[in-house]
Amino acid sequence: MVRNYKSAASILTIMLTGSACETTGEKFQQKFQGTIASVTTPSTEKEMRRLTKDGKTFPNPQELTRVISKPGDLPGGEPCPPAARKSSSNKSVAKGKSPFRKNVTNSGTYGMYSYSLKRHKGPRRGCLPVENVSKQDAIKALASQNLTYRAGSGHGKVKDSEVRALGAAILSVQYLNGGPLAMGKPAKNQPNPLPIEFRDQKGSQQKWEKIEIGRSGHMHYGTSVAQHVHEWAHLIGNNGGYEKFRKEVGVPPYCNVSGYSANNPKNSRRKEFNEHFAEVLTAFVTEPASLKNHSNKACKKAFEFFRKFFKKGDRYKECM
């Protein structure tokens, strides 16, 4: 029998260090070691007392296994990051296997999505599984595009899940392009690297000095792959994408892949076109079938444009 709370914590630290997920074990170890030194965190103290029945016994093995495998159940805990898993997007590409998954949604029929693509399941998940993108993968991809990420001043810290979703967006474009996209890098007169800033607000936008990602408004905002592709698409557009699309595709008529890409009289003509470009690019990257199989001829035209726009555009087939 464990005689006191701190002894139980010491034993748990040893057990947790041997976790199959080293990163998770380290997080728990740091959390519990802090408790051993000085019990100052109420949530941690409460969790430790619960696991050890107030320091009177060892934790139940099944309960301990649950907490290790689902660290999000512990206050402040996070799921085991993909970096600690056997598979990653980079390894899949290296082996010659497609990193994309089949992404058939919307019951196989494609009409206009009611809201912007970032809110709907298929585009939100994207073609590249976020769970296969580690935080390290994401940071490396950002660096290759001269981008970085940060939390807005006074806003909540950036979560690993948000960084990985951002990484999935960038890696998806790079896979379709066969490498970094030149138009996706900040212009010479912009900050380098250009920060992608996560903010606890409604609405996202691309500005001269940064790209803002708003987390408020829907539970998936911040971790939606389509949201990240859309805002990055505005940078791509400002670096020549808008002009090229307008010249080769011509608009209107607009591709009504979503309510946000359709004709909106509340917007200025320029803003309306810019949002249309960002939505159809997002559709091609996150759910190409929504363009290719759309009954709207403008969507088919937009699909062909982006198939040629990206150097390896035919890889869209791997997500069909």
C-alpha positions in Angstrom: 0.0 0.0 0.0 1.2 3.5 -0.8 1.5 5.4 2.4 1.3 9.0 1.1 0.4 11.1 -1.9 3.9 12.1 -2.9 5.1 8.4 -3.0 2.2 7.6 -5.3 3.2 10.5 -7.5 6.8 9.2 -7.7 5.7 5.8 -8.8 3.3 7.2 -11.3 6.1 9.3 -12.8 8.2 6.2 -13.4 5.2 4.4 -14.9 4.3 7.3 -17.2 7.9 7.7 -18.3 7.6 4.2 -19.8 4.6 5.2 -21.9 4.6 4.1 -25.6 4.3 7.8 -26.5 7.4 9.5 -25.2 6.1 13.0 -25.8 3.0 12.2 -23.7 5.1 10.6 -21.0 7.3 13.7 -20.8 4.3 15.9 -20.4 2.9 13.8 -17.6 6.3 13.5 -16.0 6.8 17.3 -16.0 3.3 17.7 -14.6 3.7 15.1 -11.9 7.3 16.2 -11.0 6.0 19.7 -10.4 3.5 18.2 -8.1 6.1 16.3 -6.1 8.2 19.4 -5.7 5.3 21.6 -4.7 1.6 20.9 -4.8 0.5 24.2 -6.3 -1.7 23.3 -9.2 -5.2 22.4 -8.0 -6.2 20.5 -11.2 -3.0 18.4 -11.1 -3.3 17.7 -7.4 -7.0 16.7 -7.8 -6.1 14.3 -10.6 -3.3 12.7 -8.7 -5.4 12.3 -5.6 -8.2 10.8 -7.7 -5.8 8.3 -9.4 -4.3 7.2 -6.0 -7.4 7.5 -3.9 -6.0 10.3 -1.9 -2.6 8.7 -1.7 -3.8 5.5 -0.1 -3.3 3.0 -3.0 -1.8 2.4 -6.4 -3.9 3.7 -9.3 -6.2 1.3 -11.0 -4.2 -0.2 -14.0 -7.2 0.3 -16.4 -7.7 3.8 -15.2 -4.0 4.6 -15.6 -4.0 3.1 -19.1 -7.0 5.2 -20.1 -5.3 8.4 -18.9 -2.0 7.6 -20.7 -3.8 6.7 -24.0 -6.1 9.7 -23.7 -4.1 12.4 -22.0 -6.7 15.0 -23.0 -8.7 13.6 -20.0 -6.2 15.1 -17.7 -6.6 18.9 -17.2 -4.3 20.6 -19.6 -3.4 17.4 -21.4 -3.3 16.9 -25.2 -3.5 13.8 -27.4 -0.3 12.1 -28.4 1.0 14.1 -31.3 1.5 12.4 -34.7 5.3 12.9 -34.4 5.3 9.9 -31.9 3.3 7.7 -34.3 4.8 5.3 -36.8 3.2 7.0 -39.9 3.6 10.5 -41.2 2.8 12.2 -44.4 6.5 12.7 -45.3 7.3 9.0 -44.8 4.3 8.0 -47.1 5.5 10.3 -49.8 9.1 9.0 -49.5 7.9 5.5 -50.0 6.1 6.5 -53.2 2.6 6.1 -51.6 0.0 8.8 -51.9 -0.4 10.7 -48.6 -4.0 11.5 -49.7 -7.1 9.7 -48.6 -10.2 9.0 -50.6 -12.5 11.9 -49.7 -16.0 11.1 -51.0 -18.6 13.2 -49.1 -21.9 15.0 -49.7 -23.5 11.7 -50.6 -21.7 11.6 -53.9 -23.6 14.5 -55.3 -22.2 18.0 -55.6 -24.3 21.1 -55.5 -23.6 24.3 -53.7 -22.4 24.0 -50.1 -24.5 26.3 -47.9 -21.7 28.0 -46.1 -18.0 28.6 -46.8 -16.1 25.4 -47.4 -14.2 25.7 -44.1 -17.3 24.7 -42.2 -18.3 21.5 -44.1 -16.9 18.1 -43.3 -15.2 17.1 -46.5 -13.3 20.3 -47.2 -12.7 20.7 -43.4 -10.9 17.4 -43.2 -9.1 17.8 -46.5 -7.3 15.2 -48.6 -4.3 14.8 -46.3 -5.2 13.3 -42.9 -4.2 15.8 -40.2 -3.5 12.9 -37.9 -0.6 11.9 -40.2 1.0 15.4 -40.0 3.2 16.0 -37.0 3.9 19.4 -35.5 7.4 19.1 -36.8 6.1 18.3 -40.3 4.0 21.5 -40.1 6.7 23.8 -38.9 9.1 22.5 -41.7 6.4 23.1 -44.3 5.7 26.6 -43.0 9.4 27.4 -43.2 9.7 26.2 -46.8 7.0 28.8 -47.7 8.6 31.5 -45.6 5.7 31.4 -43.2 5.4 31.1 -39.4 2.6 30.9 -36.8 1.8 32.7 -33.6 -1.0 33.6 -31.2 -2.5 37.1 -31.5 -1.6 39.4 -28.6 -4.1 38.7 -25.8 -5.5 35.6 -27.5 -5.2 32.0 -26.5 -2.0 30.0 -27.3 -1.8 28.1 -30.5 -2.7 24.5 -30.1 -0.8 21.6 -31.6 -4.0 20.5 -33.4 -4.2 24.0 -35.1 -0.6 23.8 -36.2 -1.0 20.4 -37.6 -4.1 21.4 -39.6 -2.2 24.4 -41.0 0.6 22.0 -41.9 -1.9 19.6 -43.6 -3.1 22.6 -45.7 0.4 23.6 -46.8 1.6 20.0 -47.4 -1.5 19.3 -49.5 -0.8 22.2 -51.8 2.9 21.3 -52.0 2.1 17.7 -52.9 -0.1 18.9 -55.7 2.6 21.3 -56.8 5.5 18.9 -56.5 7.2 21.1 -53.9 6.9 24.6 -52.4 4.6 27.0 -54.3 6.4 30.3 -55.3 3.2 32.3 -55.3 2.5 31.1 -51.7 5.5 32.9 -50.3 5.4 36.4 -48.9 6.2 39.2 -51.4 9.4 41.2 -51.0 7.6 44.1 -49.3 6.0 41.8 -46.7 7.4 40.5 -43.4 9.6 37.4 -44.0 8.6 35.0 -42.6 5.0 36.1 -42.8 3.1 35.2 -39.6 -0.2 33.3 -39.6 -1.9 34.6 -36.4 -4.5 32.6 -34.5 -7.1 34.9 -32.9 -10.2 34.3 -30.7 -12.4 36.3 -33.0 -14.9 35.8 -35.8 -13.6 36.1 -39.3 -10.3 35.4 -41.0 -8.4 37.5 -43.4 -5.1 38.0 -45.2 -3.4 41.4 -44.5 -0.2 42.9 -45.7 1.7 42.1 -42.5 0.0 38.8 -41.5 -2.7 36.2 -42.1 -5.4 36.1 -39.4 -7.2 32.9 -38.5 -10.4 33.4 -36.5 -11.3 30.6 -34.1 -14.8 31.9 -33.2 -18.0 31.2 -35.0 -17.9 27.4 -35.3 -16.4 24.6 -33.3 -14.0 23.6 -36.1 -12.6 27.0 -36.9 -8.8 27.0 -36.3 -8.5 23.3 -37.1 -10.3 23.3 -40.5 -7.9 22.5 -43.3 -10.1 24.4 -45.7 -10.0 27.5 -43.6 -6.2 27.6 -43.8 -6.1 26.9 -47.5 -8.7 29.6 -48.1 -6.7 32.4 -46.3 -3.4 31.3 -47.8 -5.1 31.4 -51.2 -5.5 35.1 -50.8 -1.7 35.5 -50.5 -1.4 33.2 -53.6 -3.9 35.4 -55.4 -2.2 38.6 -54.5 1.1 37.2 -55.8 -0.3 36.7 -59.3 -3.0 34.0 -58.9 -5.9 36.4 -59.2 -4.6 37.9 -62.5 -3.8 34.5 -64.0 -7.2 33.1 -63.0 -9.1 36.1 -64.4 -7.1 36.0 -67.6 -7.5 32.2 -68.3 -10.9 31.5 -66.8 -12.8 34.8 -66.9 -15.5 35.6 -64.5 -18.4 35.9 -64.1 -20.2 33.5 -64.2 -18.9 32.2 -60.8 -18.5 28.6 -59.8 -21.2 28.1 -57.1 -19.2 25.5 -55.1 -20.3 27.2 -51.9 -22.5 30.1 -50.8 -19.4 32.1 -50.2 -18.0 31.6 -53.7 -21.3 32.6 -55.3 -22.4 36.0 -56.4 -22.8 38.2 -53.3 -24.2 41.7 -54.0 -23.1 42.8 -50.5 -19.5 42.6 -51.5 -17.6 44.9 -53.8 -16.8 43.4 -57.2 -13.1 43.0 -56.3 -13.8 41.3 -53.0 -16.4 39.1 -54.5 -13.9 37.9 -57.1 -11.1 37.4 -54.5 -13.4 35.3 -52.3 -14.5 33.2 -55.3 -10.9 32.5 -56.3 -10.0 31.5 -52.7 -13.0 29.1 -52.4 -12.5 27.3 -55.7 -8.8 26.9 -55.0 -9.7 25.5 -51.6 -12.2 23.1 -53.2 -9.5 21.8 -55.6 -7.1 21.2 -52.7 -9.5 19.8 -50.1 -12.2 18.1 -52.1 -11.5 18.1 -55.9 -14.7 16.1 -56.6 -16.8 19.1 -55.5 -15.4 20.9 -58.6 -14.9 18.1 -61.1 -18.3 16.5 -60.6 -20.2 19.8 -60.2 -23.0 20.4 -62.7 -22.0 24.1 -63.0 -19.9 24.6 -66.1 -18.0 27.4 -64.4 -16.8 24.9 -61.7 -15.5 22.5 -64.3 -13.6 25.4 -65.9 -12.2 26.4 -62.6 -11.2 22.7 -61.9 -9.2 22.6 -65.2 -7.5 25.8 -64.4 -6.2 24.5 -61.0 -5.3 21.1 -62.5 -2.8 22.9 -64.7 -2.0 25.7 -62.2 -0.2 23.1 -59.9 2.7 21.4 -61.5 1.5 17.9 -60.3 -2.2 18.9 -60.5 -3.2 15.4 -61.7 -2.5 14.1 -58.2 -6.0 15.3 -57.4 -7.1 11.8 -58.5 -5.6 10.4 -55.4 -8.3 12.2 -53.4 -11.2 11.0 -55.5 
